[in-house]
Amino acid sequence: MILTVTPNPAIDISASTQTVTPEHKLRCADVRRDPGGGGINVARVLTRFGARCTALYPAGPILGRLLRELLDREGVPSIALDIAEETRESFTVLERASGREYRFVLPGPQLEPGEWQACLDFVGGYSGPLDYVVGSGSLPAGVPQDFFARLARAARQRGARMVLDTSGPPLAAALEEGVYLAKPNLRELRELTGEGPQAEDDWARAAQSMVRAGRAELLALSLGHRGALLAARDRTLRAPALQVEIASTVGAGDSFVAAMLWRLSSGGSLEDALRYGVAGGTAALLAPGTRLAFEEDTERLARQVDVRSPPAR
């Protein structure tokens, strides 16, 4: 059983227009609304893959209701915790003439102490079996920077493994608490280490040093167009990126996390987990707007991912 926690969910709106120009009205087409936010995206992909997953999130009075309805339509089990302020929206526009994607993120609500504490209390008091807790996305105003660290503590007390995908001080605080799997990108790794590793050997050493320090059991380093790297205590694995025609970049990181966790939770090897992580992230690039990765694309792409163990230096 996997529980995803999304402190700052969103309604993701996507559309396309011929050209983005100032002052003129921009007539849009291909409009769709999807449930969004890090953990919710992870839950959407996991559900498509057949995993047992529930999404937990705070929900505002109007857009929060729409968020619940959109998740219901996709068959994603969810638990909405009511809050006073409104759920945020994000808006992505594809400029058809250039292929460029423009992403606008509106501010989220401010959560009162009792509202964000309700998420932690729910995890701490969860009565059913719980194997993994996924904490993903940004923190809305009013939520303390150590929220994910507290979530990791609550997950550990429930006997669950914590999977983390966030950035900045919330990421650093949670890693001090210790998690099962974290997925920083290269910039975030540099911020965490206070160094500027440039070569691939440096990236691997920095990632593995964090594992050996007990900050994460597994550290998946997202390298963008270079692919990804997975560090464990006893080895490092590397997978180059797959070259595909990109329809949208929205949710690629969330799809990476979901596909990797799906394989880990199914008893797959670390090589298999990294292979599917790269395939899931790539599959999301194929889907326009905010559609995320689909299982059939991920399965097909996973057969093309080359996972290797770099020689020790």
N, C-alpha and C positions, 0 to 999 in steps of 0.2 A: 504494500500500500504506500502510495506516494502522496504527500500533501504539499502543495505549492502555496507560498505566502507572498502576496503582492501588496505592499503597503500603499503603492501609488498607481492603481490601475487606471485605464483610460478607455474611452471609445476612440478607436482608430478609424479615421475617415480617409479614404483614398479616392483620387480622381485623376483625370488627365485633361490637358488642354493643349492646344496647338503650340502656342508660344506664351511665355510669361513676360509681360510687359507692364510698365508702370501706368497708372491712371485709368487705363481702359478696363471695362468689364471683361473678365476672362470666363468665357463659356466653357463649362466642364462637362465631361462625359465619363463613362465607366465608374460611376460613383458607387461605393460600397462602404458599409460600416461593419467593423469587426471588433470583438472584445480584445483589449490590449493591455499592455503592461507586462514586465518581464515574466513573472511567475504564471500569469494567465496564458501567455504565449506558450510557455513550456507545457502547461497542462493541456492546451489545445493539441499540440503535436503528440504528446504522450497518449492522449485519448485516441487519436487517429491510429497509433501504432498498437492499440489494444491493451495498454497498461492500465492498471487500477490506479486512478488518480483523482484527487479532489482539489479544487482551487478555493483558497480562502482569501478574502479581500474585504476592505472597507468599501461601503457603497453609499453614495449620496442619494438624496430623495428622488430625483428625476432621472438623471443619466445613469445612476446606479441601478435603477429598475430596468432600463434598457440594457445595461451590461448583463444583468441576470438573464434577460430574455435571449440575448445573443448567445450566451453560453449554453442555455437550454436548447437552442436550435441546433447547436453543434454536438449535443449529447455529452457535454462536459459537466460532470457533477460539481456543484459549487456551493459554497457557504458564504453568504453576504452578511457582513456586520454593519448595521446602520450607523451612519455618521450624519452630522448636521449640515456640513458644507457639501458642495456639489463635486461629483466625480469629474475629472479633467477630460479634455479632448485633445487628440493629436490629429494633424492634418498633413497628408502627403500628396503632392501634386507632381505628376509626370509630365514634363514638357515633351510632347511628341516630336517636335521639330529637331530637337537636339539629343533626346534620350536622357536628359538630365532629370534628376529627382530632387524635389525641394521638400524639406520636412519642417513643419511648424509644430512646436510643442507648447501648448497653453499651460499656464500655471495650474497646479493642483490645489486641493483643499488644504486648510490647516486643521490638523487633527488635535483634539483635546487629549489630555493624558489618559482619560478613561477609554478613549476610542482606540488609541494604538495599543494600550495595555490589554484590551480585549482580545487582540490577535495573539499575544503571548499567552494569555490565560487559556485561550482555546487550545493551543498546542499543548500546554502543560496539563490540561485536564482531558485531553483526547482519550476516549475510552476504548476505541478499537485498536486493532493491530496497526502499527506504524513503522515502516522500514526506512523511509527517506523523508526529509523535510527540505524543500527547495525554497531558499530565500533569494528573490531576484528583483532587480529594478532599482529605481531611485527611492528616496525617502521624501514624503511630503513635508511641508512646514509643520513644526510642532513636534515632530518625531525625533527622539534623541539619536545622536550619531552612533551610539552603541546598540541600536535596535537589533541588528542582525547578530551581534555578539550575544545578546540576551536570548535571541531565538535559537542560536546554536546551543546555548546552555540548556534551554527548555527541551530541545530535541534530544540532547544527550541524556537528560534525565528520563526521557521516555524510551530510551534505548534505540533511538533512530539516528541515522547518519545525516549530517547536514551538508547540503549542496548549496554553494554560494556563487552568485553572479551579480556583483554590484561594483562600485568604484569609490575612490576617494577615501575620506576618513571612515565611512561605514565599512568599507572593505578591510582597511587596516585594523580596525577594532575587532572585527569578527575573526580575523586571522590570529590575533593575539589570543582569542578564546580557543581557537583550534576548530577546524572543520574537516569533513571527509574529502570533499572535492571543491576546489575553487577554480574559476575561469577568468583570470585577468587577461588583458591584452598587453602588448609590449610597453606601451606608455605607462600603464598602471603598474607593471612590474618595476619599471625604472623609478616610479614614485615610491613604491614600497621599499626598494633596496637603497634608495638615495644615491644610486649610481647610474651610469649611462651605458650599459652593455650594448656594444655595437655588433659584434660578431656572433654567429650562431652558437659557438662554444660558450660564449659568455652568457647567452640566454639560458642555455641548458644548466650551466653551473649555478646561476642565480635562482632558477626555478627549483633545482634539487636542494639547494641550501635551505630554502624555505620549508621543503618537505622534511628534511633532516632536523630542522629546528622545531618540528611538531606543529607548525602553523596550518598545514594541510596534509592529509594522507596522500592525496593526489592533486597535482596542480596542472591544469590544462591551459597552456599558453596559446592564445589566439594570435596569429601572425598575419591576419588579413590575406593579401594576395600571395603570401609565402606559405600559407597552410597553417599547421598547428604542431605543437609539441606537447607531450604528456610526460611529466616527471613523477616518478614514484621513488621510494627510498632506495631501491636497489638497481634502478635502471631508468633510462630515458628513451622515449620513442618519438619518432619524427614522421610526419606525413606532409608531403607537398600539397599545394592547392590543386584543385581540378579547374581547368579552363572551360568556362561556359559563357554563353551570352546572358548578361545580367538583365533581368526584367525589373527587379526591385531588391534593395538591400535591407528592407525592413524585416526585423525578426530573424536575421541570419544567425546571430549569436545565441538567441533563445532556442532556435532549432538545433544548433550544435549541442547545447546542453541537454536538450530533451532526447536527442538520438543517442548521445553517449550514455545518459542515465538509463535509457531503455535497455541498452545492451548490458550494462553493469548489473541492473536489477534482474536481468534474465539469466545471470550466471556467465555472461560472456567474458572473454579474456580482456586484458588491457589493450592488446593489439586490436581486437575486435571493437572495443569501445571507441578508440581513437578513429578507427576506420569509419564507423558509423557517425561519429561526431562530425568529421569533415564532410561526409556525404550528406548529412542532415543540413548542415550550414549551407552547403552548395545547393541543395534542393530548394532551399528558401529563396535563393537568388533567381531561380527559374520562374517563380510564381509572382505574377504582377501584384502590386499594391501590398496589402497586409494579409495575404493568404497563408504564408509560412510554408514549411516543408510538408510534403505528402509522402506516405509510406512507399508507394510504388517508385517514385523518383529516387528516394533515399536508397532503397534496395538496389536499384539499377546502378546508381553512382558508387555505392559501397564496393562493388566488384572492380571499380577502376582505381580505388585509393591504394596507394603503395605505402605501407607502414614499415619503417625500418628502425633498427636500433643502432644509433651512431656508435662508432668505435670509441672506446674509452681513451681519454687523453691525459 
